[in-house]
């Protein structure tokens, strides 16, 4: 707990104790008046002791408050001193120019080298492998603002949650900490992010971006599970996921689809594949995560008709049709894909009749080919 948090807790405790004391005193005094005199005198003594203890506690709270204020002032002086140490005149032998995308920062090479081996290597070799500790180093992919935020954390030892933007998925400071192996900053960032933006299906996409920047596979799996359990939210977010997350979710055995129908998974696939034209060629791998053989004959036929006739499927038409044919053949020989945990397969009268018709058609059109082969 930080000094500021301790002070806030202490400040809030005093008025609550005062209110409690006032309430208890009034109740006890009324109760004492209603009791026989000997017992009433005893309770009055207890009440006086409580008042005395409360007075002592208030005095201690004031002393603690003064101590916390003194600690805060000392902490601020220490932070100011550290920040001054990191500042170097450009002519100083220890000075290094860090060239960012938007600005140049001059700082102490010796102090920055202590942050991590990764940053030490950058300052030693610069943008080459010469090892000559160049006076100027380019820091790609990051801004001076991000560096200054990391510097403030290192000097103060405190992470400010205002640095986390709930509306952004960039997480540049987290990425900076991961890139240069600043584990303390990374840990504080992730802890503050969890507290500021709790994981829910609505925030799962934001947490996926967080996990991606931090290379945190466990956090990524938790966010995926949050989406898997909320299909309505998943429909909104699915087109905006990257391919890896989309594939993991579609192949998840615990994916909750409306009425347990696999057709809902096909709709998710289509929404992702058609979200951007360049995705169609990538989408074939994603289509493999849809358990097409669990669809009904009618659903497969309707999808086949859509792919054959609509221009939007042109770049991947042949491959998608091949996947549909393979799924239909699996259904006809009763070799369907493994069901999900909540899958409900439609095997009613209509489906059985359609399967019978498809098997007859398959055998009917297969006979001439066999005959031609024999001849």
N, C-alpha and C positions, 0 to 999 in steps of 0.2 A: 504494500500500500504506500502511495506517495505521501509526502508531507502535507500537500494541499488537501488530499482526500482525508487524512487524519484530522486536520484542522476543521474541515467541513463537518465531519462526524461529531467532533467535540462541540462545535457550535450548536448543532441541532439537538444534542443531548440535553443541554441545560434547560431550554424552555420546556421540553417534554417532561423532565423531572419536576420542574416547578409546577406545571399543570397537574401532574399526578399527585404531588404533595398536597396542593390546595384541595383537590377532590377528596383525597383520603382523609385529610384533616377534618373537613366538614362532615363526612360520613362518620368518622370515628367520634367526633364531638357529640353528634346527635345520638349515637349509640351509647356513649358514656353517660349522657344525661338520663337515659332510660334504664340504666343498670343500677343495682343496689350500690350504696356509697362506697363500701370497701373495694369492690371490684372496679367501680368507676375510677377511684383514685389510682389503682394499679395501672389501668389502661392509660390514664392521663400521664403517668410517669413514662410509659412506653412511647407515647406520642411525643413527649418532650425530647426523649432520646433520639427519636427519628428526626425531629426538627434539627437537633444539634448535628446529627450525622449528615443531613442534607446540606447544612451550612458548610461543614468541612469539605464535602464533595464539591460544592460550588467554588470554594477557595482553591481546591486542587485543579479544577477545570480552568480557572483563570491563570494559574501558574503554567499549566500545560499549554494553554493558548499562547502565552508569552514565549515559551520555549519553542513552539512550532514556528512562530513568526521569526524568531531569531535564526532557526534552522533554514527557513526559506530565504532570509537575507544572505546567510552564509553561502547557501547553495547558488544563489544568483551571482554572488561575487566570484565563486569558483567557476561558474559557467562563463562569465565575462572574461575571466583570466584565460581559460582554455581557448576561447574564441580568438583572443588576442595572440596567443601562441601560434595558432594556425595561420595567422596573417603574416605574410612576409613581404618586404619591399622587393620589387622585381630585381634589384641589383644584389640582393642577398645570395650568398653561395648556396644556401639551402633551398632557395626559391624554385618552384616549378610552375610553369604556366599550363593550366588545364584548359584545353580548347574544346568547348562544348558546342552543340548545335546553334545556341543562341547567344553565347557570351563566353568571356574568358575569365577564369578565376586563378589568382596567384596564391599559392599556399605552401606550407612546409613539406618538403619531400620526406624528411625524416619522420615526422609525426604521422603523415598519411601512410607511410610504408608499414607502420605498426597496426594498421587496421586489419589487414589480412594478407596472406601470401599472394593472392591473386592481384591485389592492388599494388603490392610491392614489386611484383614482376612487371606490371605495366609501367611503373615509374622508373624501373631499372632499364628496361629495353625500349620503352616508348612504342612506336608503331613499327618497329623492326626487331631484329634479334641481335642488334649490335652490342647491347649491354653497356652502353656508354653513358647512362643516366642523362638523357637529353634534357635541355632546359625547357622544352615545350613538348607536350604530349596531347594528341587528339583523343578525345573520349567520345566514341561513336554511340549513337542510339540513345543518348541521354542529354538532358538539359542541365544548365547551371542551377536552375531552381531545384531540381531533384538532388543534385550534389549538396546544395546548401541545407536542404531538409535533413539529409543524412548527417551532415556536419553538426547541425543543431542537436540532433539526437545523441551523437557521440559526446558532445560537450555537456549536455544537460543530463543525460541518462534517463530522460523521460520521453515517451512517445505521445505526440498530440493526435488525438483521434480526428481532428479537423483535417488532417492530411489525407483521410480516406473519403473518397467521393462515391456515394451510393449510386450516382447516375453514370459513372464512368467504369469501363472495364479495362482501362489502360494499366493501372497499378504500376506506374513507372518507378516509384520508390521501392516497391516490393521486388520488381525486376532488377533494379540496381543492387539491392541487398543480395539477391540470389546470384547475380552475375559475378559480383566481387566477394561472395562468400562471407557476408556480414551477418552471421547467424543470430546475434542478439537483436539486430534491427529487424530481421526477418521474423523472428519469434514474436516480438512485440507487435509488429504490423498485423500478423495473422490473428493474434489474440484480440487486438482492438477491432479487427474486421468482424470477427465472430460476435463480439458484443454489440457493435454498432448496427450490423446487418445480420440478424439471426437467420439461420438456414430454414427456409420454407420452400414449397414448390414454386412460389412466386419469385423468390430470390435465388433459386438454384442455378440459373444461367449466370448470374453475377458471381456466384461461388465457383462455378466451373472456370470462369476467367481467372479468378483468384488462384485456384489450384494449378492452372496452366502456367501462370507466371512464376509460381513458387515451386513448380515441378513436384507437386504433392499428390501422389497417386491415391492415398487414403482419403484425402479431402475431396478429390475428384469423384471417387466412388460414392461417397456420401451424398454429394450433390446429384449424381445420376439417380441414385435410389429415390431421392425426393421427387424427381420428375417422373420416374417410373410409376409412382403410386397416384399420380394426379393427371389423368388423361386430358381433361379440359385445358389445364395450363400447358401441358405438353404440346397440344395442337398449336398453341400460339407460339411457343418457343422453338419447336422442332426445326422449322425452316432456317433458323438462325444459328443452329449448332454447327460445330465443325464435324467433318466426316467421322472422326474417331469417336466422338461422343454419340453421334447419331447411330453408328453401328453398334456400340455397346448397349444402348438403350433398346434398340430393335431386337437384339438377340437375347435380351434379359428374360429369364424364365418367369420372373415375377411381374412383368409388364401387365398392368391392369387395363384391359381393353373393354370398351362398352359391350355388355352382354357376353363377354368372353369371345367375341367374334374376331378372327384373324383379319377380316376385311379392314378393320380399323387400323391395323399395322400397315396394310397396303396404302391406305390413305395418307398415313404419315410419310411413307416412302415417297409417294407422288408429290406431296407438298415440298419435300426437301429437294427432290430431283428437278422439279420444274421452277424452283425459286430463282434460279439463275441459269442462263443457257449453257454456260461452261460446265455445269455440274453433271450433265447427262452422262458423259463418258465416265465420270467418277462413280455415278450412281449404281452401276452394275454390281459393284462389290456390296453396296448397301442393300440392293434387292435380294442378295443371297441371305440376308438376315430375316427377311419376311418368309414365313412358312407357308408358301403358296399352296402346297398340297392340302392345307387345312381349310382353304376357301371352298365354297360350294362350286359345283359345275357352272352354275349361272354367273357367279361372281368372276370366275376365271374367264368365261366366254365374253362377258361384258368388258373386262379389262383388255382382252385380246382385240376386241372390236375397236376399242378406244385407241390402242397403240397402232393398229393397222390404218386407221382412217384420219387421225389427227396429226397435223403437221408438227406440233410441238415435240412429238416423240421421234421424229425423223433421225436425229444423230445416233440414237441407240436402239432404233426399231428392231433390227434383226436380232440383237442380243437379248432384248426383253422378250420378244416372241419365242425365242429358243427356251428361255427360262419358263415361260408359260406352258409350252409344249411338254417340257420335262415334268412339270408339276402335274399336268393332266395325265400323263402316262403313269405317274406314281399313284394317282388316285384310282386309275382303272385297274391296277394290279394290287390295290389295297396295301400300298407301301408308303403311307403318308409320313410326314415329318413328326417328330416328337412334340407332343402338346406342351403348352406352357402351363404354369401352375393353375391359372384361372381360365384356361381355354374351354369353351363350350362348342363342340363340333355339331353342325347341323346335319343330321343323318335321317331326316324325316322322309315322308312319302315322296315329296317332290324331288328331293335329292336322290333317292334311290331310283326313281323312274328316269331321271336324267342320266345317272350312271349307267343304267341298263341300255338306254338309247346310245350312249357314247360307246359302250363296248360292242354293241351290234354294228355300229358304223365303222368302228376300228376293224372288226373281223371282216366286214363286207368289203372294205376297200383294201384290206391286206391280201385277200385271196387272189386277185388278178396278178399282183406282183409275184406271189409265190409261183403261180403257174408260169409266168414269163421266165422266171429263174430256172424252172424245171426244163422248159423247152430249150 
